[in-house]
Amino acid sequence: MSLEDDRRNMAIALAGAVAISFSPIIYSLSGVEAGSAAFFRMLYALPFLAVIAWRVRGADNRGRRTRWIAVGAGVILGPDMFAYHYAIDMIGAGLSTLIANSQVIIVTLMSWLLFKERPNKAIFASIPIVLFGVYLMSGVGDESAYGVDPRLGVILSIIGAFAYSSFLLLFRYANRELAPAPSLQFDATLGATASLFLLSFGSGNFEMVPTWPGHAWILLLALLAQVLGWIAIAHALPRLPGSLTSFAILLQPTLSFIWGILILAEEPSSQQMLGVVAVVAGILAVTLFGSVSDQTST
């Protein structure tokens, strides 16, 4: 692609990252129960995505199998969204989002196990740094740790990160043909809606009847993040060189952390802030210096 194409796609990716960065903030402001919020943000997005996907259907050349793979990726996304929203309640919007985005390392390691893509030394060196950061953020031995239950919040964030990593691997496979982003997003959101209904209904806390103004916030979340933000990300990132995607990947959790402090008045402790520095440093090292080699060719 030309430099002009790269600039346009980078602008789209950054706009998507900014939109998604408000997700945990909007959820926190809604006051809606975590599982219900995760389900309804997907449900509310579906009709909008359906209309947009229908308008671009002529450019979607995927086969039925590829479409079902995208739906399956969404099914895996459901547990991530379920755990992530509960993690926000436990440890706050900023810390939970940063831990969840350690998926950058998890995806690389899973690719090594599944596809024989061996990580380089930068990735291996980043793993203990991120783990140490997550440990500090959990509040172990820290009497001033921020969060209702920091340890549980970290555990839920890690569970979400593993589910999100699995989703990204399958979603990337389903996007090999670079189909229109709205079509992919509709399929994945459909799968996530189904799995989230089962998870949320089974949790025993599911609020089936929408309440206002709480669900007005969830509708805003669906439109801003699930529709506009994710369509932008799904369109731009596969079309950008790796050197440009790293900034877009890091921007979203960093902004979420900043919004948590500025908008929600979250106050991580000194130990947790040190953990934040370690996690961001580890993710940054992976996105800037990490690479993989194909072991199957050796």
Secondary structure as UniProt FT lines:
FT   HELIX           3..21
FT   HELIX           23..30
FT   HELIX           34..55
FT   HELIX           57..59
FT   HELIX           64..91
FT   HELIX           93..100
FT   TURN            101..102
FT   HELIX           103..115
FT   STRAND          117..119
FT   HELIX           121..137
FT   TURN            138..141
FT   TURN            143..144
FT   HELIX           150..174
FT   TURN            175..177
FT   HELIX           181..203
FT   TURN            212..213
FT   HELIX           214..221
FT   HELIX           222..229
FT   HELIX           230..236
FT   HELIX           237..239
FT   HELIX           242..262
FT   HELIX           270..289
FT   STRAND          292..294
FT   HELIX           295..297
//
